[in-house]
């Protein structure tokens, strides 16, 4: 049925094309602005810089200027205002995005290079953020099942000298500062330094932490045809882990618990230290042939420990809660080498833009987890009285029976694995200009994924090798230069070891990877006044592991189909009025067609307005709406719908000094934006404000 809808929608778009073509198109050369081009293509030269209008899939781009004006300080805030995607809790220690109903903690990239360790990624050194929906295996490899999120970092600017700064403080007591300094070392080279410090605080008890980021980069123009970029980034993050509150007898969050932290003030913490080295070379052999090569090395040291609510029975024991817990350590090193050739040629009346490339990934990932072990139960679960705060601190407390209890995180080893991964990939894509109005995109990627797991806890060693082809087919019809109608088909896969390579125990080493398919049709329309409109209908089929309702440390295999509709309009309504609005409708079912996939809101809507009142004064007002969704696969727990209003005001004291205030949750709404499992629901922040001073010198 939905395939019929896709075809019907595409036919409707094409039927509308004649009336659209009647409009006049400016004859001047088109100037492509930042935010309308896939910047990762521009940086990594996977192909010529590609305007959004020519890409046969849904995507959104948020620039550094918009990040600053909107007061965003996390990827989650960007996701709140992006159609088709929503946030998952991520157990309080990592970015976790649900792309069109597919939850992921690993489909994150830096300048097109995989960044798969679980942590909260900063924004201080970014040029823009790109969120691509639908499977993206051709360019990004395994995963990317519902979409990918790519961060594009700032690079050195040759011939320029500037220093930008920003300092902020909010009403919770959190404060942050960052600096962006660029200077030329010659007429062929530049150094750029981005750095940040952030002291964390929010509305929840015990919450604190800090983050340090340091990212020097260098750019050198060796010849007019050859450019080299070098980068080193250091990240040192620490924060309290908050896994939210339980759901009650009605399956909804227990609102009377909204001020209670179901955790241990001393145990619940996550720490990350990371060293990231990036290098890229871009070379033009001629106007028709270009190449690039990139190398990435990442060394990550990640720890998180937590106590959380695992069971709660409001009907029978409303004053008692069961706590579980564990400590987890990941040490990972990623080496990624990739190279691409981009050529243009004609065969008869057809013009080809051909991209060929190869990638090699070597990953060493050691991880272990210890469960909590309470001396009163000789188990990882213990029952406590619900109170604020809970009677447990630094692993020591008094249980519901009034007995002193202590937990030990060195007794019950859950898993201890030493993982080695080698991935080789090769891909080819041909963008064929059949005519001035018609492009056909065809491509395929081959991945060889070889994993070896030494399971220390089980005293066994297993290995598996998967070889998969991921095809892509796209059709772009442009009745005029500022309008495109497209259709696309693509596939992606996920090895049975999962996105974090935890293990291939039991039957997992004998099962084929999960395959994801995406069918999409859409319309993109760029208006003359810097306003753009996009719309798409799509269907994603997946057969994938999801977290079990009964055991959050294990997986159930569930076949899911998700279909939906997305629309977005953004740009300048007038010279002074910028608007960004997005809507998505998502529907889906699991194998028996009686249950809805978890974390899949049927309707999501967001709107942001920014209006320049005078040359100096600007105001912003926005809202984000999320329909109710299910917390778990059994559909027994519900995440309620909510509407949150946000606002901003900014005043330019001088050309180089801006004062700004961003207000979140303007109406002080009680809401629960995300969850991880049945008794772990995030409590949204009340009314709060962030005050910022920024400028240049």
C-alpha positions as CSV (number, residue, x, y, z in Angstrom):
1,X,0.0,0.0,0.0
2,X,2.7,2.5,0.9
3,X,4.7,1.7,-2.2
4,X,1.5,2.7,-4.2
5,X,1.5,6.0,-2.1
6,X,5.1,6.6,-3.0
7,X,4.5,6.1,-6.7
8,X,1.3,8.2,-6.6
9,X,3.1,11.1,-4.8
10,X,5.9,11.0,-7.3
11,X,3.4,11.0,-10.2
12,X,1.6,14.0,-8.6
13,X,4.9,15.9,-8.3
14,X,5.6,15.3,-12.0
15,X,2.0,16.3,-12.9
16,X,2.5,19.6,-11.2
17,X,5.8,20.3,-13.1
18,X,4.3,22.0,-16.2
19,X,2.6,24.8,-14.1
20,X,5.8,25.2,-12.1
21,X,7.9,25.5,-15.3
22,X,5.9,28.6,-16.3
23,X,7.6,30.6,-13.6
24,X,10.5,32.8,-14.6
25,X,14.0,31.7,-13.5
26,X,16.7,34.4,-13.0
27,X,19.4,34.1,-15.6
28,X,22.2,35.3,-13.3
29,X,24.8,32.8,-12.2
30,X,23.7,30.9,-9.2
31,X,25.7,31.6,-6.0
32,X,25.6,28.7,-3.6
33,X,25.5,29.9,0.0
34,X,26.8,28.0,3.0
35,X,24.0,25.9,4.4
36,X,22.7,25.0,1.0
37,X,25.6,22.7,0.0
38,X,26.6,19.4,1.5
39,X,29.7,20.8,3.1
40,X,31.3,17.3,3.6
41,X,31.4,16.9,-0.1
42,X,33.1,20.3,-0.4
43,X,35.7,19.3,2.2
44,X,36.3,15.7,1.3
45,X,35.5,16.2,-2.5
46,X,33.5,13.0,-2.7
47,X,32.0,14.8,-5.6
48,X,31.6,18.5,-6.6
49,X,29.9,20.6,-4.0
50,X,26.4,19.4,-4.2
51,X,23.4,21.7,-3.7
52,X,20.7,20.3,-1.5
53,X,18.3,20.5,-4.4
54,X,20.4,17.9,-6.4
55,X,20.6,15.3,-3.7
56,X,17.9,12.5,-4.0
57,X,17.2,12.2,-0.3
58,X,16.1,14.2,2.7
59,X,18.7,16.2,4.6
60,X,19.0,19.2,6.8
61,X,22.0,21.5,7.4
62,X,22.5,23.8,10.4
63,X,25.3,26.3,10.1
64,X,27.6,27.7,12.8
65,X,25.8,31.1,12.6
66,X,22.5,29.4,13.3
67,X,23.9,27.4,16.1
68,X,25.1,30.6,17.7
69,X,21.8,32.6,17.2
70,X,19.7,29.7,18.4
71,X,21.8,29.1,21.5
72,X,22.4,25.4,20.7
73,X,25.0,23.7,22.9
74,X,24.2,20.1,22.0
75,X,23.3,17.9,19.1
76,X,20.1,17.0,20.9
77,X,18.9,20.6,20.7
78,X,19.5,20.5,16.9
79,X,17.6,17.3,16.6
80,X,14.6,18.8,18.4
81,X,14.2,21.1,15.5
82,X,14.8,18.6,12.6
83,X,12.0,16.8,10.9
84,X,12.0,13.0,10.9
85,X,14.4,12.5,13.8
86,X,14.1,12.6,17.6
87,X,16.2,12.0,20.6
88,X,16.6,8.9,22.7
89,X,18.0,9.1,26.2
90,X,21.3,7.3,25.6
91,X,21.4,6.2,29.2
92,X,22.5,9.7,30.2
93,X,26.0,9.4,28.8
94,X,25.9,9.6,25.0
95,X,24.2,11.2,22.0
96,X,21.5,8.8,20.8
97,X,19.4,9.8,17.8
98,X,16.3,8.0,16.4
99,X,16.5,8.5,12.6
100,X,13.0,7.7,11.1
101,X,12.4,5.2,13.9
102,X,15.9,3.7,13.8
103,X,17.8,4.4,17.0
104,X,21.6,4.8,16.7
105,X,24.5,5.7,18.9
106,X,27.2,5.1,16.2
107,X,26.0,6.8,13.0
108,X,28.1,9.9,13.8
109,X,30.8,11.3,11.6
110,X,33.4,14.0,11.6
111,X,34.2,15.5,8.2
112,X,32.7,12.4,6.7
113,X,34.8,10.0,8.8
114,X,33.3,7.6,11.3
115,X,33.2,8.7,15.0
116,X,31.5,5.7,16.6
117,X,32.4,5.9,20.3
118,X,29.5,6.8,22.6
119,X,29.7,10.3,24.1
120,X,28.1,13.8,24.0
121,X,29.7,15.6,21.0
122,X,30.5,19.3,21.4
123,X,29.7,22.1,18.9
124,X,32.4,24.6,19.6
125,X,34.6,23.8,16.5
126,X,31.9,23.2,13.9
127,X,31.2,24.9,10.5
128,X,27.9,23.1,10.2
129,X,25.9,20.0,11.1
130,X,24.4,17.8,8.4
131,X,21.6,15.3,9.1
132,X,20.9,12.9,6.2
133,X,17.9,10.7,6.4
134,X,17.5,7.2,4.9
135,X,20.2,4.5,4.5
136,X,23.5,6.0,3.5
137,X,25.7,2.9,3.1
138,X,27.1,4.0,-0.3
139,X,29.1,6.9,1.1
140,X,29.3,6.0,4.8
141,X,29.4,2.2,4.9
142,X,27.8,-0.1,7.5
143,X,25.1,1.3,9.6
144,X,23.5,4.6,8.6
145,X,20.3,2.6,8.6
146,X,17.8,5.4,9.2
147,X,20.3,8.3,8.7
148,X,23.6,9.8,9.6
149,X,24.8,12.9,11.4
150,X,27.9,14.5,10.1
151,X,29.8,17.3,11.9
152,X,31.9,19.5,9.7
153,X,34.8,21.2,11.5
154,X,36.3,24.6,11.0
155,X,39.5,24.8,8.9
156,X,42.2,27.3,8.7
157,X,41.5,30.3,6.5
158,X,44.5,31.4,4.4
159,X,45.0,35.1,4.1
160,X,42.7,36.0,7.1
161,X,43.4,37.0,10.7
162,X,40.6,37.0,13.3
163,X,39.7,36.1,16.8
164,X,36.1,35.2,17.8
165,X,35.0,34.6,21.4
166,X,31.9,33.6,23.3
167,X,31.1,33.4,27.0
168,X,27.8,32.3,28.6
169,X,26.1,31.6,31.9
170,X,22.6,30.2,32.5
171,X,20.1,30.3,35.3
172,X,21.1,26.8,36.6
173,X,24.6,28.1,37.2
174,X,26.3,26.4,34.2
175,X,28.8,28.5,32.3
176,X,31.0,28.2,29.3
177,X,33.5,29.9,27.1
178,X,35.1,29.4,23.7
179,X,37.6,31.0,21.4
180,X,38.2,30.8,17.7
181,X,41.5,32.3,16.5
182,X,42.9,32.2,13.0
183,X,46.1,33.6,11.6
184,X,48.2,33.2,8.5
185,X,51.7,31.9,8.7
186,X,52.4,32.8,5.0
187,X,50.5,33.6,1.9
188,X,50.1,29.8,1.5
189,X,49.3,28.7,5.0
190,X,47.1,29.3,8.0
191,X,46.7,28.1,11.6
192,X,43.4,28.0,13.4
193,X,42.7,27.3,17.0
194,X,39.3,26.5,18.5
195,X,39.1,25.8,22.3
196,X,36.3,25.6,24.8
197,X,35.5,25.0,28.5
198,X,32.1,24.2,29.9
199,X,31.0,23.8,33.5
200,X,27.7,21.8,33.6
201,X,24.7,22.2,35.7
202,X,20.9,21.7,35.3
203,X,17.6,21.2,37.2
204,X,18.4,17.8,38.5
205,X,19.9,16.9,41.9
206,X,23.6,16.0,41.8
207,X,24.0,17.0,38.2
208,X,27.4,18.6,37.4
209,X,30.5,18.1,35.3
210,X,32.8,19.9,32.9
211,X,34.0,19.6,29.3
212,X,37.3,20.7,27.8
213,X,37.9,20.8,24.0
214,X,41.0,21.9,22.2
215,X,41.3,21.8,18.4
216,X,44.3,23.3,16.5
217,X,44.2,23.0,12.7
218,X,46.5,24.0,9.9
219,X,45.9,24.5,6.2
220,X,48.6,24.7,3.6
221,X,48.3,25.3,-0.1
222,X,51.3,23.4,-1.4
223,X,50.5,24.3,-5.0
224,X,47.5,26.0,-6.7
225,X,46.2,22.5,-7.2
226,X,47.0,20.9,-3.9
227,X,45.7,21.7,-0.4
228,X,46.6,19.9,2.9
229,X,44.5,20.1,6.1
230,X,45.9,18.9,9.4
231,X,44.0,18.7,12.7
232,X,44.4,17.5,16.3
233,X,41.5,17.5,18.8
234,X,41.6,16.8,22.5
235,X,38.4,16.1,24.4
236,X,38.2,15.7,28.2
237,X,34.6,15.3,29.4
238,X,33.1,14.3,32.7
239,X,29.4,14.5,33.8
240,X,26.8,13.1,36.1
241,X,24.6,10.3,34.6
242,X,20.9,10.8,35.1
243,X,18.7,8.0,33.7
244,X,15.4,9.6,34.7
245,X,12.3,8.3,36.5
246,X,10.1,5.2,36.4
247,X,6.7,4.8,34.7
248,X,3.6,3.9,36.8
249,X,0.6,1.6,36.6
250,X,-0.8,3.6,33.7
251,X,2.4,3.2,31.8
252,X,3.2,6.9,32.0
253,X,6.0,8.7,33.9
254,X,5.2,9.1,37.6
255,X,5.0,12.9,37.7
256,X,5.3,13.0,41.5
257,X,8.8,11.6,41.1
258,X,10.0,14.4,38.8
259,X,12.4,15.8,41.4
260,X,13.9,12.5,42.4
261,X,17.1,11.2,40.9
262,X,17.1,7.4,40.8
263,X,20.8,7.0,41.1
264,X,23.9,7.4,43.2
265,X,25.4,10.8,43.5
266,X,28.9,9.3,43.6
267,X,28.6,6.3,41.3
268,X,26.6,7.8,38.4
269,X,29.4,9.4,36.3
270,X,30.9,9.2,32.8
271,X,34.4,10.2,31.8
272,X,35.9,10.5,28.3
273,X,39.4,11.3,27.1
274,X,39.9,11.3,23.4
275,X,42.7,12.2,21.0
276,X,41.6,12.7,17.4
277,X,44.1,13.2,14.5
278,X,42.9,14.1,11.0
279,X,44.7,14.8,7.8
280,X,43.4,15.3,4.3
281,X,45.0,16.1,0.9
282,X,43.0,17.5,-2.0
283,X,44.5,17.6,-5.5
284,X,43.2,18.7,-8.9
285,X,44.8,17.0,-11.8
286,X,42.7,19.0,-14.2
287,X,39.3,20.7,-14.3
288,X,37.8,17.2,-15.0
289,X,39.8,15.0,-12.6
290,X,40.2,15.5,-8.9
291,X,41.4,13.3,-6.0
292,X,41.5,13.4,-2.2
293,X,43.0,11.3,0.5
294,X,42.2,11.4,4.2
295,X,43.6,9.7,7.3
296,X,42.0,9.6,10.7
297,X,43.3,8.2,14.0
298,X,41.2,8.3,17.1
299,X,42.1,7.1,20.6
300,X,39.2,6.9,23.0
301,X,39.1,6.1,26.7
302,X,35.5,6.0,27.9
303,X,34.1,5.0,31.3
304,X,30.6,5.1,32.7
305,X,29.1,3.8,35.9
306,X,25.6,4.1,37.1
307,X,22.8,3.0,39.4
308,X,19.3,3.2,37.9
309,X,15.6,2.2,38.4
310,X,15.1,-1.3,36.9
311,X,11.7,-2.2,38.3
312,X,8.8,-0.3,39.8
313,X,5.3,-1.6,40.8
314,X,3.1,1.4,41.5
315,X,-0.1,-0.7,42.0
316,X,1.3,-3.0,44.7
317,X,4.4,-1.3,46.1
318,X,4.2,2.4,45.3
319,X,6.9,3.4,47.9
320,X,9.5,1.0,46.7
321,X,11.8,0.9,43.8
322,X,14.4,-1.7,42.6
323,X,17.8,-0.4,41.6
324,X,20.2,-2.1,39.3
325,X,23.6,-0.9,38.1
326,X,26.9,-1.5,36.3
327,X,30.3,0.0,35.4
328,X,31.5,-0.1,31.8
329,X,34.9,0.7,30.3
330,X,35.7,1.1,26.6
331,X,39.2,1.6,25.2
332,X,39.1,2.0,21.4
333,X,41.5,3.0,18.7
334,X,40.3,3.7,15.1
335,X,42.5,4.0,12.1
336,X,40.6,5.1,9.0
337,X,42.2,5.6,5.5
338,X,40.2,6.7,2.5
339,X,40.8,7.9,-1.0
340,X,38.6,9.1,-3.8
341,X,38.8,10.0,-7.5
342,X,36.2,12.3,-9.0
343,X,36.1,12.6,-12.7
344,X,33.8,14.2,-15.3
345,X,33.5,12.9,-18.9
346,X,31.0,12.7,-21.8
347,X,29.9,9.6,-23.6
348,X,27.8,10.7,-26.5
349,X,25.0,13.0,-25.2
350,X,25.5,11.8,-21.6
351,X,27.6,13.7,-19.1
352,X,29.1,11.6,-16.3
353,X,30.3,12.7,-12.8
354,X,32.0,9.5,-11.6
355,X,33.1,9.0,-8.0
356,X,35.3,6.0,-7.2
357,X,36.8,5.3,-3.8
358,X,38.2,2.9,-1.3
359,X,38.3,2.9,2.5
360,X,40.2,0.9,5.1
361,X,39.3,0.8,8.8
362,X,41.2,-0.9,11.5
363,X,39.6,-0.9,15.0
364,X,40.9,-2.2,18.3
365,X,38.1,-2.1,20.9
366,X,38.5,-3.5,24.4
367,X,35.5,-3.3,26.7
368,X,34.4,-4.8,30.0
369,X,31.4,-4.4,32.2
370,X,30.9,-5.3,35.9
371,X,27.3,-5.6,37.3
372,X,26.5,-4.2,40.7
373,X,26.6,-6.8,43.4
374,X,24.7,-6.0,46.6
375,X,25.9,-7.9,49.7
376,X,22.3,-8.2,51.0
377,X,20.9,-9.9,47.9
378,X,24.1,-11.4,46.3
379,X,22.6,-10.0,43.1
380,X,22.7,-6.9,40.9
381,X,19.2,-5.7,42.1
382,X,18.3,-4.3,45.5
383,X,15.0,-2.6,46.7
384,X,15.0,0.9,48.3
385,X,12.4,3.2,49.6
386,X,11.4,6.0,47.2
387,X,12.6,9.2,48.8
388,X,14.6,12.3,47.9
389,X,17.4,11.6,47.9
390,X,17.5,7.8,47.7
391,X,19.3,6.2,50.6
392,X,22.4,5.2,48.7
393,X,25.7,7.1,48.4
394,X,29.0,5.9,47.0
395,X,27.5,2.4,46.7
396,X,26.6,2.2,50.4
397,X,23.0,2.7,51.8
398,X,20.0,1.3,53.7
399,X,17.6,-0.9,51.8
400,X,13.8,-0.9,52.1
401,X,14.0,-3.5,54.9
402,X,16.2,-1.1,56.9
403,X,19.3,-3.2,56.4
404,X,22.7,-1.6,55.6
405,X,23.7,-2.6,52.1
406,X,26.8,-2.2,50.0
407,X,27.4,-2.8,46.3
408,X,30.7,-4.0,44.8
409,X,31.5,-3.4,41.1
410,X,34.4,-5.9,41.0
411,X,32.6,-9.2,41.7
412,X,30.1,-9.9,39.0
413,X,31.8,-9.7,35.6
414,X,29.2,-9.3,32.9
415,X,31.5,-9.3,29.9
416,X,35.1,-8.7,29.0
417,X,36.0,-8.7,25.3
418,X,39.0,-7.8,23.1
419,X,37.8,-7.0,19.7
420,X,39.7,-6.5,16.5
421,X,38.0,-5.3,13.3
422,X,39.3,-4.9,9.7
423,X,37.0,-3.3,7.2
424,X,37.8,-2.8,3.5
425,X,35.4,-1.0,1.3
426,X,35.3,0.0,-2.4
427,X,32.5,2.0,-4.0
428,X,31.6,3.6,-7.3
429,X,28.9,6.1,-8.2
430,X,27.9,7.6,-11.5
431,X,25.8,10.8,-11.7
432,X,24.6,10.8,-15.3
433,X,23.1,13.9,-16.8
434,X,20.7,12.5,-19.3
435,X,19.5,15.9,-20.2
436,X,19.4,19.4,-18.8
437,X,16.4,18.3,-16.7
438,X,17.2,14.7,-15.8
439,X,19.9,13.1,-13.7
440,X,20.3,9.5,-12.9
441,X,22.4,8.4,-10.0
442,X,23.6,4.8,-9.8
443,X,26.2,3.3,-7.4
444,X,27.2,0.4,-5.4
445,X,29.5,-0.2,-2.4
446,X,31.3,-3.3,-1.4
447,X,32.2,-3.9,2.3
448,X,34.3,-6.6,3.8
449,X,33.7,-6.6,7.5
450,X,36.0,-8.9,9.5
451,X,35.7,-9.2,13.2
452,X,37.6,-11.2,15.8
453,X,36.3,-11.3,19.4
454,X,38.3,-12.7,22.3
455,X,35.6,-13.2,25.0
456,X,37.6,-13.4,28.2
457,X,34.6,-14.0,30.4
458,X,33.5,-17.0,28.5
459,X,37.0,-18.3,27.6
460,X,36.2,-18.4,23.9
461,X,37.3,-16.8,20.7
462,X,35.0,-16.2,17.8
463,X,35.4,-14.6,14.4
464,X,33.1,-13.7,11.5
465,X,33.6,-12.2,8.1
466,X,30.7,-10.5,6.2
467,X,30.9,-9.3,2.6
468,X,28.0,-7.1,1.5
469,X,27.0,-5.1,-1.5
470,X,25.0,-1.9,-0.9
471,X,23.3,-0.5,-4.0
472,X,21.9,3.0,-4.5
473,X,19.7,4.3,-7.3
474,X,18.4,7.8,-7.7
475,X,16.4,9.8,-10.2
476,X,16.4,13.6,-10.2
477,X,14.1,15.5,-12.5
478,X,14.5,19.3,-12.7
479,X,11.7,21.0,-14.7
480,X,13.6,24.2,-13.9
481,X,16.8,25.0,-12.2
482,X,15.3,25.8,-8.8
483,X,13.0,22.8,-8.6
484,X,13.7,19.1,-8.4
485,X,11.6,16.0,-8.2
486,X,13.3,12.8,-7.1
487,X,13.0,9.2,-6.3
488,X,15.6,6.9,-4.7
489,X,16.2,3.4,-3.5
490,X,19.1,2.4,-1.2
491,X,20.2,-0.3,1.1
492,X,22.4,-0.5,4.2
493,X,23.5,-3.3,6.6
494,X,24.5,-3.8,10.2
495,X,26.8,-6.7,11.2
496,X,25.4,-9.0,14.0
497,X,28.1,-7.7,16.3
498,X,26.1,-4.5,16.6
499,X,27.1,-0.9,16.3
500,X,29.5,-1.1,19.3
501,X,31.0,-4.6,18.5
502,X,30.0,-5.9,21.9
503,X,30.1,-9.6,21.0
504,X,29.1,-12.4,18.6
505,X,28.2,-15.0,21.2
506,X,25.7,-17.8,20.7
507,X,24.2,-17.8,17.3
508,X,25.3,-14.3,16.4
509,X,28.4,-15.6,14.6
510,X,26.2,-17.7,12.3
511,X,23.6,-15.1,11.3
512,X,23.7,-12.8,8.4
513,X,23.8,-9.0,8.9
514,X,20.6,-7.0,9.2
515,X,19.7,-5.4,5.9
516,X,17.8,-2.1,5.7
517,X,16.1,-0.8,2.6
518,X,14.8,2.7,1.9
519,X,12.4,3.8,-0.8
520,X,11.8,7.5,-1.1
521,X,10.2,10.1,-3.4
522,X,10.4,13.9,-2.9
523,X,10.2,17.5,-4.0
524,X,12.7,20.3,-3.5
525,X,11.9,23.9,-4.4
526,X,14.3,26.9,-4.0
527,X,12.4,30.2,-4.2
528,X,14.1,33.4,-5.5
529,X,14.0,35.1,-2.1
530,X,16.4,32.6,-0.4
531,X,13.5,30.4,0.8
532,X,13.5,26.6,0.2
533,X,10.8,24.0,0.6
534,X,11.4,20.2,0.7
535,X,9.0,17.3,1.1
536,X,9.4,13.5,0.9
537,X,7.5,10.3,1.5
538,X,9.5,7.2,2.4
539,X,9.4,3.6,3.5
540,X,12.1,1.8,5.6
541,X,12.2,-1.9,6.2
542,X,14.5,-3.3,8.8
543,X,15.2,-6.5,10.6
544,X,17.3,-5.5,13.6
545,X,18.2,-6.2,17.2
546,X,16.5,-3.9,19.7
547,X,16.8,-3.6,23.5
548,X,14.7,-6.2,25.3
549,X,11.9,-4.9,27.5
550,X,12.7,-7.5,30.2
551,X,16.5,-7.1,30.2
552,X,18.0,-3.8,29.1
553,X,21.4,-5.6,28.6
554,X,20.1,-8.0,25.9
555,X,18.4,-7.7,22.5
556,X,15.3,-9.0,20.8
557,X,15.2,-9.4,17.0
558,X,12.2,-7.6,15.6
559,X,11.2,-6.9,12.0
560,X,9.9,-3.4,11.6
561,X,8.5,-1.3,8.8
562,X,8.4,2.5,9.1
563,X,6.8,4.8,6.6
564,X,6.2,8.4,6.7
565,X,6.2,11.9,5.3
566,X,8.5,14.9,5.9
567,X,8.3,18.5,5.0
568,X,10.5,21.5,5.7
569,X,10.6,25.1,4.8
570,X,13.4,27.4,5.7
571,X,15.0,30.7,4.7
572,X,14.1,34.4,4.5
573,X,10.4,35.2,4.3
574,X,11.5,38.9,4.1
575,X,14.9,40.6,4.4
576,X,14.4,40.7,8.1
577,X,12.4,37.6,8.8
578,X,14.0,34.1,8.9
579,X,11.9,31.0,9.4
580,X,12.6,27.3,9.7
581,X,9.6,25.0,10.0
582,X,9.5,21.2,9.8
583,X,6.9,18.5,10.1
584,X,7.1,14.7,10.0
585,X,4.5,12.0,10.1
586,X,5.8,8.5,11.1
587,X,4.0,5.2,11.1
588,X,5.3,1.7,11.6
589,X,4.6,-1.8,12.8
590,X,6.5,-4.8,14.0
591,X,6.4,-8.3,12.7
592,X,2.9,-9.2,14.0
593,X,1.5,-5.7,12.9
594,X,-0.2,-5.2,16.3
595,X,2.6,-3.3,18.0
596,X,4.2,0.0,17.1
597,X,8.0,0.5,17.2
598,X,9.3,2.2,20.3
599,X,10.3,5.9,20.2
600,X,8.3,6.5,17.0
601,X,6.1,9.7,17.5
602,X,3.4,9.8,14.9
603,X,3.6,13.6,14.5
604,X,6.5,16.0,15.1
605,X,6.5,19.7,14.3
606,X,9.0,22.5,14.9
607,X,9.0,26.2,14.1
608,X,11.6,28.8,14.6
609,X,11.3,32.5,13.7
610,X,14.1,35.1,13.9
611,X,13.1,38.7,13.2
612,X,15.5,41.6,12.8
613,X,13.6,44.5,14.5
614,X,16.3,47.1,13.9
615,X,19.8,47.0,12.6
616,X,20.9,46.1,16.2
617,X,18.0,44.3,17.8
618,X,16.8,40.8,16.8
619,X,14.1,38.5,18.4
620,X,13.5,34.8,18.0
621,X,10.6,32.6,18.9
622,X,10.1,28.9,18.3
623,X,8.3,25.7,19.3
624,X,8.9,22.0,19.1
625,X,6.0,19.5,19.3
626,X,6.4,15.7,19.8
627,X,3.5,13.3,19.7
628,X,3.3,10.6,22.3
629,X,5.3,7.4,21.6
630,X,6.0,4.1,23.3
631,X,8.9,3.7,25.6
632,X,9.2,-0.1,25.0
633,X,8.6,-2.7,22.4
634,X,5.7,-4.2,24.2
635,X,3.9,-0.8,24.1
636,X,3.1,-1.0,27.8
637,X,4.8,2.3,28.7
638,X,4.1,5.7,27.0
639,X,6.2,8.8,26.5
640,X,3.6,11.6,26.7
641,X,3.3,14.3,23.9
642,X,4.6,17.8,24.6
643,X,4.9,21.2,23.2
644,X,7.9,23.4,24.2
645,X,8.3,27.1,23.4
646,X,11.7,28.7,23.2
647,X,12.7,32.3,22.6
648,X,15.8,34.5,22.0
649,X,16.8,38.2,21.9
650,X,20.1,39.5,20.7
651,X,21.5,43.0,20.5
652,X,24.6,44.2,18.6
653,X,26.2,46.8,20.8
654,X,28.8,47.3,18.1
655,X,29.8,45.5,14.9
656,X,32.1,43.3,17.0
657,X,30.1,42.8,20.2
658,X,26.7,41.0,20.7
659,X,24.7,40.5,23.8
660,X,22.2,37.6,23.7
661,X,19.7,35.7,25.8
662,X,18.1,32.4,24.9
663,X,15.1,31.1,26.9
664,X,14.2,27.5,26.9
665,X,10.7,26.2,27.9
666,X,9.2,29.7,27.9
667,X,5.9,28.5,29.3
668,X,7.5,26.3,32.0
669,X,5.9,23.1,30.7
670,X,6.4,19.8,32.5
671,X,7.5,17.4,29.8
672,X,9.4,14.1,29.3
673,X,11.4,14.4,26.0
674,X,13.0,11.0,25.8
675,X,13.6,7.6,27.4
676,X,15.8,4.5,27.3
677,X,13.7,1.8,28.7
678,X,10.5,1.2,30.7
679,X,11.6,2.9,34.0
680,X,14.1,5.4,32.6
681,X,12.3,8.4,31.3
682,X,14.1,11.8,31.0
683,X,12.6,14.8,32.9
684,X,12.6,17.9,30.7
685,X,14.1,21.2,32.1
686,X,11.8,23.9,33.4
687,X,11.9,27.5,32.3
688,X,15.5,28.6,32.1
689,X,17.6,31.2,30.4
690,X,21.1,31.4,29.0
691,X,23.0,34.8,28.7
692,X,25.8,35.1,26.2
693,X,28.3,37.7,25.1
694,X,30.1,37.1,21.9
695,X,32.2,39.1,19.5
696,X,35.4,39.4,17.4
697,X,38.6,41.4,17.7
